[in-house]
Amino acid sequence: MTPEQVLEQALGLEDEPATPNSLDALTIARVRRRLDLLLDDGSPPEPSPGLAALTIELVESQRRMSEASRPKRWGDLLPTTVPFRWADVAVAASLFIAGTLALIPANHRSMMQASQLTCLSNLQQLGTGLNRYAATHESYPYPDIELPIALNGVYVAILNDEHLLDPETAKALHCPCAAKHEGSHPATLPHMSELVDLHRESPEKCRKAVSSDYAYHRGVQTAQGRPEPVPARLLGAVVPLLSDQPRHDEKGRILAGNSPNHGGGGQNVLFTDGHAAWRRLRWISDQDRDIFLNQHGLAAPGVNNLDSALGPAVFPVISR
């Protein structure tokens, strides 16, 4: 059998002969075992037991054969036999494939890490505008809850109206790790007046205009139960302000698990002091056990200044 036939049969691309000879069957089995190891993208394939001893023995036998067949005359220099078998070529080919494919998981991890860092940079870019706004207004952007456009993502339009975001920031609203849906996010930053007009035309168009892959703080409830923006000064405390959006259903209910932006492995979080970090859990502190729900376990404004509740951009700050 040729090496190509061996590999094709090991991969199941060609039917095996009804009665393969013992050497072909053994070769196919050896190649298939090594290919099976590739299905596990974790640890690299383990070497066969006794591989080191067999390798040393093979090298020694080749040396003895070379000594015995060393030519005594110039005319004996032309080889008369081929010192390898096609079975050896097939096994070597399978090992080469194994080594090459083993690099794929590592390359994938590197790409994911690069995208995760880009996402972190996006949050910091948005955080610059948020903190510039807070420095002037002594609180972070917050929509008028009496308006029908009071969505979590309206903070972008508020910043844009005050020229606190660069036009290129529209790209920063999209996590490079999140699933891409053509036309699901705006190509430009919205203004408040545009959102009002869009809502009159179609609430769905308004939602699309503020759509992003990130979740924003729903604000804080006062003692009277009225929501208000997060204050800029928190007496030394640092709380989450923006993050990868949580898992949610079409009604805006927050589901269990980490953000889907990064495959459920965690989420990047921007804090009120301007720094952003990767968090593997939704838990931040004893005062903030879930960055997506308030202390009562609700998708609603926090019960105090240390209680964050980050909501997806396209849903209302307060459920009605």
PyMOL commands that set and color helices and strands:
alter all, ss='L'
color gray80, all
select helices_A, chain A and resi 3-10+22-37+51-68+74-77+86-101+103-137+152-161+167-173+192-201+203-209+260-262
alter helices_A, ss='H'
color red, helices_A
select strands_A, chain A and resi 214-217+220-221+227-228+240-244+267-271+276-279+310-312
alter strands_A, ss='S'
color yellow, strands_A
deselect
rebuild
show_as cartoon
